[in-house]
Structure formats: structure tokens, C-alpha cells
Amino acid sequence: MTSVDTKISALVERGTGYAAEEPRTPSIAPSLTYSDESEDQDEQLPVPDPLRRRRASTRLIAQSSADIQRITGESTAELIQRCCGGGCCMKLGGKKKEGIKYERIPQPDNDAFRSLGLRIGESPTNLTNVIDLPEQTVYFEALPRVPSRSSFTDSAISLGADGDSDASVPATVAPLPEKTSMSAPKHMDCPKDIDTTIQPPSFVQPHPPHHVFAARIDSARVLTKPGAEKRTYHFDLDISSYPEEDGVDFKVGGAIGVMAPNDANLVDEVFDALLVPRFLRDKRVLVRTTEGRWPTVWGEDQARELVTTRRDLLTWCSDIQSYPPTKPLLRVLAEYTDDESEKKLLTFLCSAEGQGVFCDFRTGPHISLPQLLHAFPSSHPPLDMLLSVLQPLMPRFYSLSNDPHESFKTRDGKVHRLVEVAVTVHETADWRRGQRTGIGSGFFERQAQKFLEAQKLGEKNPELYIPMFKGLMANPLAKQFVSDGPMLLIGAGVGIAPFRGFVQRRLKTANCANKVWVLQGIRDSLVDEIYSGEWGVHEDEVKRVIQSRRGESRYVQEEVRNQADLVWYIANAVDGRVFVCGSSKGMGEGVEEALVDVAMKKGNLERDEARKYWELKKEAGQYIAETW
């Protein structure tokens, strides 16, 4: 017995003197029970619970920096260091000071600026602590003239000097094939025939040995129905030609990484706002960086040099909508602004006096780069300077919703291996269209809509792709799928997707029969119950659906308490596993509290002991939570 097992046993014995063990026959295991609160008991009217806890609190516990320091125990220096902007909670610039001249700055008259919600009244004519212009780390340079073919020395870039040229400028650049839109430094081994309309340039490598692979969409469909609060899509991706990688394979409960590009329309919108001529957008250019990992997302923090295009960099390498604006970005916009009023407003946001306004601005709705450029239309920073301060475009990770070892399809006389994912579209407020989608989920939705539209037009196998790679962040779900012990799967929304693969895998193994149970939380089964009827078994035997907007209107954490006998049996069985997957807000936190309540009730433990019990289960790999 391990030290963790010993601690768990001690906790349980302290409360009940008995630790449940897995029975010798599966039939002894508790089944999904039907309590008085179960939605199947429709003939019983719900009894209001006056003590029912609310999911969230709106109680105000801090109104000043003194309150925050009292709660956190931090010093003033620690508080300022942790604060997002460096002192807004200390009320910097909150009051007018005597002897200082103020002015009212005219504000741009456009919808984009109004959407920012900036509350700037009067500003001091002399601002203090304006941040310095950030260092430029990205530079564009014209390609040197291509020499004669006899003098080619490298298939990409030769980093030596030639004659009178600067030693830091490549001496020779080999021509690229017509379809190729990039090349890379000699130290980056990458193929040249890459179509960057379907996958990123090869220098955008997530991590060795993983390379981005353009997986063809074999099928796509909508899982939710009209009227659902969120749209969820299912994709079958063909990985038959995925390159071999030593010791790495797709796993049940694992994830794939996706290098989703920025929306092409937004990319062109940024180009237009920056006044980048159309003939330059797809023209090859030499890119030199002085530090960092950009434009890739892996490797050493060092200078880089490569040939690519402006469009590829803005499409695949820099995030133009996911992050709140930073002071370095606003400072760059201010530096290259022609209108004096716009320059003053942007500079004010970068100063000590504008700290409070900046923090409100930063912590409000996400503001995209196109929105900022439309709000301050006279700002036209050079693209390479702008790329120096934008956040890198990072991969997104999506859980597999099938058993990748068992999913195959015959098409065109060939057997194709498939992986399946479910993607829920994330939306946030947009100043012009009402709502805009996230980079990853929006890309998936656009691909799904193109695929479905092509099929409507009679195209049987539309050629559309998802640039993906084997996930580096292999889900804890995949790491812990190592035994045939009993398993309880708790999820809500799209968090239920990886459990489908678990159930498919489990019920193909005789030793795992009758040892898997699923609690699925949804809003309304009529519109947003994903994968209904697709678990490969009689669903009512292994799965309970809990609806929050219909019938009893309950949450999945309430059903965890109702199934206390089953939860406690699995938690204490040999090789038992409890998995939780979904949003950490609401569902994840609620399920964790419900599990604590189960341990208190069934194990006769105090609350602190019950929390420690589940912490030890986590250490032992018997309680696995994958939440976001």
C-alpha cells in the first residue's frame, strides 16, 4: 500500500471505521439511483428548498486598497506589483491636484471609439510616468537579389556575409516554389511545399517532434439544435497520413492541438487600417527578430531570421483579438498617430494619471486590434513595430470524443483512420456585429459551415482541413486510463465529449463491463444534449442526464449528492476513478463541493477532512479533474 493509500484509509477509518472495497461481482455495485429529486419522477411536484445555495454571490467585500490588503495580507509594494495596471486600486490620478492645469480632450466621433466605453473627462496637460516606447524586436527587410543558380549555397537562407553587405543580412536566398509562401533559417529543418491557406508555415512548430498536419475533414455536423444557447459541432478528422512520431500516439481521453488562424477578413481589415498596400501583403519579405520565440511558439529565446510574407505572420503568428489591450500596444499606437487629440487620449491611457481609466478599459469586454485601429483611425504604426508588441497566436487544445484506436472508415477503396472532436463556439461581445467568435471555435465553425454548404451543393468530399498535431497537453483523463476498475464520469456541456471515447473503449473490454457510469449536465435535452444515442450502449443503464433549464431544473452537482452511494463506492473501490470535465466556473466548483459533501456524509468526516480526502485521491490518481 502506498503512503497516499495509507493516509486515505486513515481518514476513512477515523470517520466510519470501514473503507469500501470493490465487490467480487459487478452486480453488487450500486446503480444509478432515482431519488425524489430525479427528473424522472415527474408526477411529484418539486419542493422548494429555502436553504438552497446560490451559484454565485454579489456581496461586495472590498471597496478600497485597504480592504484588499486586509483580505490578502499583502504589503503596499506587493499589492501594486500584483495589480494589473500598477496602482489603480491605490486611486492614482483619482483626484484633481491644485496647481495643475487640466484640459478636455476632443474624442473621436466613430462607433468603434464609443464602443470602448472610455470615461475620460479632463486630463492634465502634463502627464507623468508615461511608459517608454517599447523596444522594437521585429524588423522587415527587402530580400537581396537572387544570384545565379550556380552560386546557390542553401535551400533556405545562408546566414553569412557577402562582399560589402552587412554581416547580419543573408548572403543568398534560394527561390521558392510558386505555391510556397515561406522559408526558414538554416537551423530550422522544414519542408518547402506548404500551402499556407490550409496550414501555417513550418516554422510555426508547436514543439519537437510535433509538426502541424493538415487533417482533412471527413465529416462535420451540428450537434445542438436551433434554440440552444451555444452551438456545438462534431468533426471527423482523417489522420491516415499523419507522420509517424516515436512513442507518441493518440489516446482515449487525450487531446489534439490545433493551430487555428486569425479570420482572413479581420487580417485584411488590419492591413487596410495600417494602409499596407495589397501588393505587399503576399510578397516575400526577410523577417529578423532580436529576441524571443516569436514567430514560432517553441524553442530558445534567441534572434531569428526567416523568409515569409506579411499575411502569413498576421494570419498564423500574432493574436489580434483574444487579449485585452496592453500599455505597450497603446504606446505604439500613440507614437504613430497623426491626430493630436487621438495622441493625447492614447498617451493619457499610458500615464499614471490615466491608470484608473486604463484598468477599467483593460478589464472590460475584450477589445480586438481591428476595433482599436478603427477607434483611433489616424494611427498607422509600421506592421513590424506592431508585431513586436502583439501577443503570439497560441495553439488551442480539444479533447478527443472517440476511441482513436477503433475509429476507421472505408472511402475510395481505402481505409481511413479518424479522430473525432466536439467544439462549442465561444462568443463575446463585438462592437460592430453584436457577437464575435473566438479564434479557435470560430475557425472550426467557419470550416463546418463551408463543409456543409459544399455538401448541399452536391460535393461529396469537400477538401477542407484542420491544422492539428498530437496534443502536448495530454489530458489527465488519458494519463489515468490505465486500469479496469469502476469509473464515474461527471461532465457538463462539451466537457462530456471525451467521456464518449471512454465508454466506447470500456464496453469493448469484458473486465470493464458494468463498471462505468456517466452524469451529464445540460441546459435543455431537447436542444443541447450532445451525442444522444451515440454511446454504443443502452444509455439509460450507464448515463443520467441532468437538465438545468427543464423539468426539475437541477445542476449536475446536485445529482452527485443524490448518487452518494455510487460515488462513495467508486471512490473507495480498488482502482476506482472519478473524472470531472467541463467549465471550472459553476460546474467544476460545484461538483468539487458536492464531492466534499458526499465524503462528509458517507465517511462521517469533518469538512476539512473531506477536502483532504479528495486531495489525497488526486495524488493517488483516483480523482481527476480537467476543467477550464
N, C-alpha and C positions, 0 to 999 in steps of 0.2 A: 504494500500500500504506500502511495506517495505521501509526502508531507502535506500536500493540499487535501488529499482524501482524508487524512487523519484529522485535520482541522475541521473539515465539513462534518465528519462523524461526531466530533466532539460537540459541535454546535447543535446538531440534531439531538444527540443523546441528552444534552443539557435541557432541551425542551420536552422531549417525548420519551426518551429512553429507547427509541427504536428508529432505525433507518430503513426505509422501504427498499426492498430488493426486487429485481426483475423476476416475475414468476416463471416457473419452468414451462408453462404452456401459454401461448398468446391469448387464449380465451379468458385468462384470469385478469388481463389488463382492463382498467376502466375504459369505458366507451365514452364518446361524446354524449353528455347528458342533456336532458331537456328540462331546464329549470322553469320555475314560474315566470322568469323574465325572458325566456326564449321566444323568438319571434314566431315560432311555430304554434304557440298557444294563443291563437288569435281570439278564441272565444272568451278569454279572460281580459278584462279591462285593466290597463296599467294603473298601478297605484302610485300617485306622485310621492316622491321622496323629498321631504323638506330639507334634508341634510345633504342632498346631492351636491358634490363639489363642482364648482365651475372649472372649465378647462383652462381659463386664463384669468389673471387678476389685473384690474386697472388701478390698484391702490398706489398712490404717489408716495414714495418713500424717500425721495431725495429732491431737494429744490435748490441746493447750493453746493459749492465746493466743500464747505464744512460738513454737510451731510454725507457727501461721498467719502471724505476722509474718515468720518466717524464709522461708516459701514465697512470700509475696506481696510482701515488701519494704515493707510499709506501716508507717507510724508508728502509735503507740497511738491518736492522735486520728483518723487515717484509718480504722483498724480499727473503732473504736467507731461512727464515722459510717456505715460500710458495713453493720455488723451489723444484723440485722432488728429487734432489740429495744433496742439501745443499750448493750450491755455484758454480755450473758450469758456470752460466751466469756472475759471478764475475771474470771469467777466472782464477780460481785457477789452478795452475800447468800448465799454458799456455806457459810460457817461461822458458828456462833453466836459472838456477841461478849460478853465479860464485862461485867457491869453492866446488861445489857438484859434486861427481863422478857419471857418468851415465854408463849404460850397455845396450846392445841389447840382449833381451831375446829370445832364440830359441822358435819357435812356433810349436805346434803340427801339424803334417803332416796328416791331415784327412779332409774329406769333411765336417763333422759336424762343425769343428772349422772354416774352411774357410767360412761357411755359416753365422757365427756370424758377419762377417764384422768388426772385431776389428782392429782399426788402432793404433796399439801400436808400436811406433818407439823405442826410447831409454827410459829407466826407471831409476830413481835414485836408486842407490844401497841401500840407506837408505830411507825408506818410512815413512811418518808421518801421524798421525791421522788415522791409520788403525783401523777399528771398532773392538770392542771386540767380542770374540766368543759368540754368543747368548746363553742365558740360555737354557738348555735342560728342556723341560716341559713334555715330553712323555717318558715312560720307559716300556720296556718289561721285564717280569719276568716269570720264569717257573711256571707252575701250581703245587701247592702242591699235594702230593699223595692223591688220593681219599680214604677216610676212608671207613669203613664198612657201609652198608646201615643203620644199626641200629643207627648210630651216625649222620645221615643227619639232619641238623637243618634249611636248607634254600634251596629253589628251584633254587637259582642262586648263590649268593655269601654271605657268612656270614662275616661281617666286624670285628669281634672280634679277639683277640689273643688266641693262644692255646699253653700252655706249654712254651717251650723255643723259640718258633717262635717269630719273630718281630711283634709288635702290629699292624704294618701297613700292614701285609700280611694276606690275608684271611685265616681263620682257616679251613673252609670247602667249598668244591666246589662240587655241585651235578653233576652227569653225565648228559650229554645232549643226546637227541635222535640222531640217526645216521644222519638224514637229517639236523639237526640243526648245524649252524656254528657260533653261538654266544650265549652269555648270557649277563646279565646286572646286575648292582648293585641292592641291595635290594630296594633302593629308586626309581628305575625305574621299573614300572609295565609293562611288555612286554611279549607277547606270545613266546613260545619256539619253536614251529613248524614253522619255517620260512625258505623258500628256498631262499638263498641269491644269487642264479643265476638269479632270476627274480625280486627281490626287496631287499632293503637294510635291514640290521639288525634293529630291532625295536628301538634301542637307537637312530637311525637317525630319530627322530621325528621332523617334521617341526615346530610344535607349538601346544600346547594343545588347543582344544581337537582333533586336526587333527593327524591322523596316516596315514602312507603311505599304499596305497591299490594297489595291483597288478591287474590292469584293463586289461582284456583280449581284444585283438584286434579283433573286429568283422569283420572289412574290412579295406583295405588300397588300395589306388590308387594314381597314379601320376596325379596332376592337370595340370602341364605345359607340353608342347610338346617338342620334340627334337629341339634343336636350341635356346631354351630360355636361357637367361643369368644366371638365377637362377632356381634351381629345387624346386618345391613345392609339398608336399604330403598332402593327406587328410586321416584322420583316424576316424573311428567309434569305440569308446571305450565302452565296456559293463560295466555299473556301477550298474547292477541289485543287486549285493550283497554288494554294498558299505555300510559300517557300518553307523548306524543312529548316527547323531550328533545333539544335541539340538539346535534348532534355526538356523541351517545352511543348506542351500540347494544351488543347482546350479542355477545360474541366467542367464537370457538373457543378453548378453554382458559381462558376467563375465569371469573368467579365472580359469584354473586348474594349480596347481603346479606339477611339475614333478621332481623327484629325479633321474636324469639321471646319470648312472655310467660312469666312465672312460672306454675307449675302452680296452677290455681284452688283445688285442695284445700289446698295449702300457704298460699296467700294467706288463705283463711278460717281456717286454723289460727293464723296470726299475729294476725288480728283477734280470734279467741277468746282467745288468750293475753294480748292487750293490753286485753281487756274492752271492745272497741269495739262499741257497740250495733249490731244489724243494721240498724236504720232509718237509721243514719248512713253506712253503708258505701257506699251508692249515691246518697247525697244530694249535690247540687251544693254545692261549697264554694269560697270565694275563697282561692287559694294565693298567698302572697307570699314571694319569696326575696330575700335581701340581697346575694348574690354567687354566682359560679359559673355553669355552663351548665345544671345540673340544673333542671327535669326533662327537658330535651331533651339531645341529645348533640352539639350543634354550636353555633356562634355565639360571640358575645363573652362574656367573663366579666363579667356585669353582673346587676343585680337584674331580676327578672321578676315578672310578675303575670298570673294567668290563672284561669279558672274550670274546674274539673274535678270529679272525685269521688275519694274516698279509695281506692276499689277500683282505679280506673284508674292512680293513682300507684303503688300497690303491685304491680299486675299488670304494668305496662309500663315503669316508670321506675327501679325500685330492685332491685338484685340481692340475693336473700335466701338464696343457697346456694353461690355459686361461690368466694367469697373467704374466707381464714382470718380469724378474729376479730381486731379491732384494739383497741388500748387505749382510743381514744375511744369505741368501741362499748361496751366493758366498763365504762367510767367512767359512761356514761349509764345502763346497767343498774343500776350500784351506787347512783347518785343517786336512782333511783326504786324502790328495793327496800324493802319493809316489814320483812322478816325480818332481824334483826340479824346472824345468822350468815351469811346469804347476802351481806349488805352487806360484811361483813369479808372474805369469800373474794374477792369481786369487786374490792374495794379493794386487797387483797394482790396480785392479778394486775396492778394498775396502779402498783405501787410498785417501788422499787429492790430491796427485799428479795425480791420475787416475780419478779424478772427471769428467772431460770433456768427457773422453772416456766412462766412465760408463753411463753418461747421454745419449750419442749417442746410446750406447748399449741398454739402457733401453727403449728409446723412438722409437726404430726401430721396425721392424716386431716382432710379438710375438714369443718368444722362449720357446719351451717346455722343460720340465725336461729331457726327454729322449735325446733331442738334446744336452743339456748341458753335460749330462753324457757321451755321445759319443764324444763330443768335448774335454773333459778332461778325457780320459779313465783310468788314474791311480787314480782317485778319487773314493773311495768306503766308504762313510760315513755309519755308522750304520743306519738302517732304522728308529729306534725310534728317533734318533737325527735329521734325515732329516724331519720326520713328525712334529717335533717341530717348523720348520720354513716354512713349506708349507702353502699356503692359504687353508681354508676349502672349500670343494666342496658344492656349494650352489644350491638350487632348481632353476629351470627355470620355467617361467610362460607363458602360452599360452592361448589366448582368445578362447572362445567357438564360433564356427561358425554355431550354430543351436539354436533352441529354446529347451532347455533341458526338458521342461515340455510337449513337444509334440512329442518327437522322441522315437519311440518304434519299435521293430522288433520281429516277432514270429519265433522261431527256436527251433527245437526238441520238439515241443509241448508246449513251454514255451514262455512267453512274456518277452523280454529283454529291459531294458531301456538303451538308448545310449546317449553319449555326443560326439560331433564332433569337431575336431580341424584341422586347416591347419598349416603346418610347412614348412617354407622356409629354405633350407640348407644354413648355413653360412660357408663360406670358407675363409681361409687365407693361406699365402704362407708357404710351408713346405720345409725343406732343402733336403728331400730325395724323396718325391713323387710329388713335384710341388705344390700341394694344399692339405690342410687337413681341415676337417670339425670341427665345434665347438662341444663341448661336448654334448649339448642338441640336436641340429639339426642333428648331426652325429649319435647319438643313434637312433633317430626317423628314419633316412634314413636306417640304418642297419636293424632295425626291419621291415620296409616296404619291403625292398629287400628280407629278409628271408620269409616274408609272401607271397609275390608274387611268389617267386621261389617255395615254397611249393605248392601253388595252381597250378602252371604249371605242377608239378609232380603228380597231381591228388588228393592232400589232400584237402578236402572240408573245414575243420575248423581248420587251423593250431593253435596250442597253443603257442601264443606269447603274451607278456604282456608289459604294460607301468606302471611303479611305479608312481602313482599320488596321489594327495589329493585335496580337495576343496581349491581353491585359497584363500590365506590370503589377497593378494593384489587384492581384488575385484576391477575390472576396474571402473574408474569413469563412464564409459558407463553404467555399471549395476546399479550403485547407483542413476543415474539420470533418469532411465527409469520408471517414476512414473506418467506420465500423458498422455492424448491423444491429446496433442497439435501437431502442424505441426513439422516435423523433417527433417533436411538436414544432410545427412551423406557424409562426404568427406574423401576419403582414397586412398592410393596407395599401390601397391604390396600386400603382405599378410595382410596389415592393413585393407583391405576391408573385411576380413573374419568375424569379429564379427558383421558386418552390415547385413550379410545374416540372422542371427537369429532375428535381429530387424525387418527386412522386413517380415519374416515369421510370427512373433508374431503380427505385426501391422495389416496385412491384414486379420487376423482371427477375428479382432475386428471391429464391424460396425462403431463405433465412430471414428476410425482411418483411414477409407477409404479415399484415395486420399490425404493423409497428410504425405507422406514420399517420399523423393527424394534422389537419390544416385549419386554422382560424383566419378567415379572410374578411377584413373590414372594408366596406364600400359605402358610398352615399346612397345609391338607389340601384337595386339589382336590375331594374328594367332598362337602364341606360348605360351604366358604367361597371357592370360585372365582367371583368376581362377573363377570357379563356373559359367561359362557362361551357361545360360539356366536352372539354378538351384535355382532361387529366388522365385519360386512358383507363379509368376505373369507374365503379359506381360512386359518384361523387358524394352522395348522402352518407356513405359509410366512412369517409375519411375527411370530409370538408364541411365546415359550418360557415355560412355567410351571415355576417352581422351588418345590418344597414343602419346608417345614422340619420337618414332623411325619410325613411318609410317605416311603416309598422310601429314597432316599439321604440324606434329612434334611439338606438344604443350604439356605443362605440366598442371596438374590439377589446379594449382593456377591461370593459365590464364583463365580457364573455370569458376573459381569462380568470376572473374571480369566480364566475359560475362553474368553470371547469377545474376547480381547485383540486379535486381528487386526481384527475388526469395529469394536471401539471405537476403535482407533488410526486405521483408515481414515476413519471418520466425523469424528473429532476434527480431522483434518488435511485433509479434503476442502473444496473451495470451498463456502461457505455450509453446512457441516455443523453439526449441532446435537446436543448430548447433554442430555437432560432427565431430571431426577430429581425424583420427587414421592412424599411419604409422611412417616412419622414420622421426626423428626431423631434420636431415640434408637434406637440399634441399626442400623436400616436406613440412615438418612441418613449417619451417621458411618461405617458400614461400607462403603457404596458410595464415599464420598469417598476412603477409604484404598485401596479396590480400584482406583480410577481412578489414584491415585498410583502403585500397583504396576505398572499397565499402562504408564504413561509411563516408569517406570524400566526396564522390560523391553524395550519396543518402541523407546523413544527413547534407550536407553542413558544415562539421566540419573541423577544422584545424587538422593537423596530430597528435599532442599531445592529442587533444580532442578525436580523433578517437581511439587512443590507450587506453585512459582512458575508453571510451565507452565499448570496448571489455573486459577490466579488470573488469568492473562492471558487465558485462554479465557473466563472470566467477564466480564472487562472488555470483551471483544470480542462478548459476547452469544452465544457458541457453547457455553457450559456454563451451564445454567440449573437451579438447584436451588430447588424450592418445598417446604420441609419445615416441620413444626410440632412 
